[in-house]
């Protein structure tokens, strides 16, 4: 099943009546790049969380956000005076450098909204909190994987449609192949008539055969059709086919470019341009596939 690398998952769990919210957001990436963006998680646990996320999501640029909403009886938190003072000084300097007038109440309110100034209590760092946090991460991973699967199904349908569009355009090219050869023959014959030069019929036939073989696109059509079929088969049957689909799309591009260089016909060139447009969208969407 195709999965997208774009996704979102959220979980809400309770620890001692305090609500722990964990959010996971992912976008496409070449490897697994996990960023922990929270002060809630003890630093010694960050590596373990990154391993959990990487094993489950495999690829993508992934951000984890976590916040705690304290219940009424546990809403007292100690303020780190050093961090508080640093933020206070930065806000005052910024306001002054931008000629902004802020009173002390506005500055204090802005600093207090920043979660970084609050010290982590011993309760938050204990084993029971870690188990709650780990369970929250697991729930968020289930949610984001479900999101990725739904988005992947949409991507698969769109990619299949675009590949089928290329196949249909290729069939339309065939309609002009006979006309293209006849035009080539007519062009050469007309040129000889203009030059008023008698031509050896046998030599003329040999030259025509040479040019016809040089401009023959049968092999390119066959290979392109095979690449299109391989793309659909790979997307349908292989797990995590994103990188492979990118390679197949490159091969499709080579055949389409060769068709364009050999086309020698306005209508065929028009179809080649349409194929290239479809292929660019295929390449773009394939980057989002796991």
C-alpha positions as CSV (number, residue, x, y, z in Angstrom):
1,X,0.0,0.0,0.0
2,X,1.3,3.4,-1.0
3,X,1.9,5.8,2.0
4,X,2.5,9.5,1.8
5,X,5.4,11.1,3.7
6,X,3.1,14.0,4.6
7,X,1.1,13.4,7.7
8,X,-0.2,14.6,11.0
9,X,-1.1,12.7,14.2
10,X,-2.1,13.8,17.6
11,X,-2.7,12.1,21.0
12,X,-3.9,13.3,24.4
13,X,-3.2,11.4,27.5
14,X,-3.4,12.1,31.3
15,X,-0.6,12.0,33.8
16,X,-1.6,12.7,37.4
17,X,-4.7,14.6,36.1
18,X,-2.4,16.8,33.8
19,X,-3.2,16.6,30.1
20,X,-0.2,15.6,27.9
21,X,-0.7,16.5,24.2
22,X,1.7,15.1,21.6
23,X,1.6,16.1,18.0
24,X,3.6,14.6,15.1
25,X,3.9,16.4,11.7
26,X,5.9,15.0,8.8
27,X,6.8,16.1,5.3
28,X,8.8,14.5,2.6
29,X,12.6,13.9,3.0
30,X,15.4,11.7,1.6
31,X,15.9,10.0,5.0
32,X,14.6,10.1,8.5
33,X,15.1,13.5,10.2
34,X,13.3,13.6,13.5
35,X,13.2,16.9,15.5
36,X,12.0,17.0,19.1
37,X,10.5,20.4,19.7
38,X,9.5,20.4,23.4
39,X,10.9,21.0,26.9
40,X,8.6,18.5,28.4
41,X,10.6,15.4,27.4
42,X,13.7,14.6,29.5
43,X,16.8,14.9,27.3
44,X,18.0,11.4,28.2
45,X,14.8,10.0,26.6
46,X,15.1,11.9,23.3
47,X,17.1,9.3,21.5
48,X,14.7,6.6,22.4
49,X,11.7,8.6,21.1
50,X,13.6,9.4,17.9
51,X,14.2,5.7,17.4
52,X,10.5,4.9,18.0
53,X,9.5,7.5,15.4
54,X,12.1,6.5,12.8
55,X,11.2,2.8,13.0
56,X,7.5,3.5,12.6
57,X,7.6,6.3,9.9
58,X,10.9,5.3,8.2
59,X,11.4,8.4,6.1
60,X,10.5,12.0,6.1
61,X,11.2,15.2,8.0
62,X,9.3,14.7,11.2
63,X,8.6,17.2,14.1
64,X,7.4,16.2,17.5
65,X,5.6,18.8,19.7
66,X,4.5,18.1,23.3
67,X,2.8,20.3,25.9
68,X,1.3,19.7,29.3
69,X,-1.9,21.4,30.5
70,X,-1.9,21.4,34.2
71,X,-5.0,20.6,36.3
72,X,-6.1,23.1,38.9
73,X,-4.5,21.2,41.8
74,X,-1.2,20.8,39.9
75,X,-1.0,24.2,38.2
76,X,2.0,25.5,40.3
77,X,5.2,25.4,38.4
78,X,8.6,26.9,39.4
79,X,10.0,29.6,37.1
80,X,13.6,29.4,36.1
81,X,14.8,32.9,37.0
82,X,17.8,32.8,34.6
83,X,15.8,31.9,31.5
84,X,13.0,34.3,32.6
85,X,15.6,37.1,32.8
86,X,17.1,36.3,29.5
87,X,13.7,36.4,27.7
88,X,12.8,39.6,29.5
89,X,16.0,41.3,28.4
90,X,15.6,40.1,24.8
91,X,12.0,41.3,24.5
92,X,13.0,44.7,25.9
93,X,15.9,45.0,23.5
94,X,13.7,44.0,20.5
95,X,11.0,46.5,21.5
96,X,13.6,49.3,21.8
97,X,15.4,48.5,18.6
98,X,12.0,48.6,16.7
99,X,10.8,51.8,18.5
100,X,8.0,49.9,20.1
101,X,6.4,51.0,23.3
102,X,5.6,48.1,25.7
103,X,4.7,48.5,29.3
104,X,6.0,46.1,32.0
105,X,2.7,44.3,32.1
106,X,2.7,43.5,28.4
107,X,6.4,42.3,28.5
108,X,5.6,40.2,31.6
109,X,2.6,38.6,29.9
110,X,4.7,37.8,26.8
111,X,7.4,36.1,28.8
112,X,5.0,34.1,31.0
113,X,3.4,32.6,27.9
114,X,6.7,31.0,26.9
115,X,6.8,27.4,28.2
116,X,10.6,27.4,28.3
117,X,10.8,29.5,31.4
118,X,9.1,26.8,33.6
119,X,11.2,24.2,35.3
120,X,10.4,20.6,34.9
121,X,9.1,19.1,38.2
122,X,10.5,15.9,39.6
123,X,7.1,14.3,39.0
124,X,7.3,15.0,35.2
125,X,10.7,13.4,34.9
126,X,9.9,10.2,36.8
127,X,9.3,6.8,35.2
128,X,5.6,7.0,35.3
129,X,5.6,10.2,33.3
130,X,7.9,8.5,30.8
131,X,5.5,5.6,30.4
132,X,2.7,8.1,29.8
133,X,4.8,10.0,27.3
134,X,5.8,6.8,25.5
135,X,2.1,5.7,25.3
136,X,1.2,9.1,23.9
137,X,3.9,8.9,21.2
138,X,2.6,5.4,20.2
139,X,-0.9,6.7,19.9
140,X,0.2,9.7,17.8
141,X,2.2,7.3,15.5
142,X,-0.9,5.3,14.9
143,X,-2.8,8.5,14.0
144,X,-0.1,9.8,11.7
145,X,0.3,6.4,9.9
146,X,-3.5,6.4,9.3
147,X,-3.2,9.9,7.9
148,X,-0.3,8.8,5.7
149,X,-2.2,5.8,4.4
150,X,-5.2,7.9,3.4
151,X,-3.0,10.5,1.7
152,X,-1.1,7.7,0.0
153,X,-4.3,6.2,-1.4
154,X,-5.1,9.6,-2.9
155,X,-1.6,10.0,-4.3
156,X,-1.7,6.5,-5.8
157,X,-5.0,7.2,-7.6
158,X,-3.7,10.5,-9.0
159,X,-0.4,8.9,-10.2
160,X,-2.2,6.0,-11.8
161,X,-4.4,8.5,-13.7
162,X,-1.4,10.5,-15.0
163,X,0.5,7.4,-16.1
164,X,-2.7,6.2,-17.9
165,X,-2.8,9.7,-19.5
166,X,0.7,9.1,-20.9
167,X,-0.3,5.7,-22.3
168,X,-3.3,7.2,-23.9
169,X,-1.2,10.0,-25.5
170,X,1.2,7.4,-26.8
171,X,-1.7,5.6,-28.6
172,X,-2.6,8.9,-30.2
173,X,0.9,9.3,-31.5
174,X,0.5,6.1,-33.5
175,X,-2.2,7.7,-35.5
176,X,0.3,10.1,-37.1
177,X,3.1,7.6,-37.8
178,X,2.0,6.7,-41.3
179,X,1.3,10.4,-42.1
180,X,4.8,11.3,-40.8
181,X,6.6,8.9,-43.1
182,X,4.6,10.0,-46.1
183,X,5.3,13.7,-45.4
184,X,9.0,12.9,-45.1
185,X,9.0,11.1,-48.5
186,X,7.0,14.0,-50.1
187,X,9.5,16.6,-48.6
188,X,12.5,14.8,-50.1
189,X,10.8,14.4,-53.5
190,X,9.7,18.0,-53.6
191,X,13.2,19.1,-52.8
192,X,14.7,17.1,-55.6
193,X,12.1,18.5,-58.0
194,X,13.1,22.0,-56.9
195,X,16.7,21.3,-57.6
196,X,15.8,19.8,-61.0
197,X,18.3,17.1,-60.5
198,X,17.6,13.7,-61.8
199,X,17.9,11.1,-59.0
200,X,18.6,7.4,-59.2
201,X,15.4,5.7,-58.1
202,X,17.3,3.0,-56.3
203,X,19.6,5.4,-54.5
204,X,16.5,7.5,-53.6
205,X,14.8,4.5,-52.1
206,X,17.9,3.7,-50.1
207,X,18.1,7.2,-48.7
208,X,14.4,7.1,-47.8
209,X,14.9,3.8,-46.0
210,X,17.8,5.4,-44.1
211,X,15.9,8.4,-42.9
212,X,12.8,6.3,-42.0
213,X,14.9,4.0,-39.9
214,X,16.6,6.9,-38.3
215,X,13.3,8.5,-37.3
216,X,11.6,5.2,-36.3
217,X,10.1,5.5,-32.8
218,X,8.8,1.9,-32.4
219,X,11.4,1.0,-29.8
220,X,10.8,4.2,-27.8
221,X,7.1,3.5,-27.8
222,X,7.5,-0.1,-26.6
223,X,9.9,0.9,-23.9
224,X,7.8,3.8,-22.7
225,X,4.7,1.5,-22.5
226,X,6.7,-1.0,-20.5
227,X,7.9,1.7,-18.1
228,X,4.3,2.9,-17.6
229,X,3.2,-0.7,-16.8
230,X,6.2,-1.2,-14.5
231,X,5.4,2.0,-12.7
232,X,1.8,0.9,-12.0
233,X,2.9,-2.6,-10.9
234,X,5.6,-1.2,-8.6
235,X,3.1,1.2,-7.0
236,X,0.5,-1.5,-6.5
237,X,2.7,-4.4,-5.3
238,X,5.8,-3.2,-3.6
239,X,6.0,-1.7,0.0
240,X,7.5,1.8,0.2
241,X,8.1,2.2,-3.5
242,X,8.8,6.0,-3.5
243,X,12.5,5.9,-4.5
244,X,12.0,3.2,-7.1
245,X,9.1,5.1,-8.7
246,X,11.4,8.1,-9.0
247,X,13.9,6.0,-10.9
248,X,11.2,4.6,-13.2
249,X,9.9,8.1,-13.9
250,X,13.5,9.1,-15.0
251,X,13.5,6.3,-17.5
252,X,10.0,7.3,-18.8
253,X,11.5,10.8,-19.3
254,X,14.3,9.5,-21.4
255,X,11.9,7.8,-23.8
256,X,9.6,10.8,-24.0
257,X,12.6,13.1,-24.8
258,X,13.7,10.7,-27.6
259,X,10.2,10.6,-29.0
260,X,10.3,14.4,-29.1
261,X,13.7,14.5,-30.9
262,X,12.5,12.0,-33.5
263,X,9.0,13.3,-33.9
264,X,9.4,15.5,-37.0
265,X,5.6,16.1,-36.9
266,X,3.7,19.0,-35.3
267,X,0.9,16.9,-33.8
268,X,3.3,14.3,-32.4
269,X,5.3,17.1,-30.8
270,X,2.1,18.4,-29.2
271,X,1.5,15.0,-27.6
272,X,5.1,14.8,-26.4
273,X,4.7,18.2,-24.6
274,X,1.5,16.9,-22.9
275,X,3.4,13.7,-21.9
276,X,6.2,15.8,-20.4
277,X,3.6,17.9,-18.4
278,X,2.1,14.7,-17.0
279,X,5.5,13.3,-16.2
280,X,6.6,16.4,-14.3
281,X,3.5,16.1,-12.1
282,X,4.3,12.4,-11.6
283,X,7.9,13.2,-10.5
284,X,6.6,15.9,-8.1
285,X,4.1,13.6,-6.5
286,X,6.4,10.7,-6.3
287,X,8.7,12.7,-4.0
288,X,5.9,12.5,-1.4
289,X,5.6,8.7,-1.5
290,X,7.3,6.6,1.2
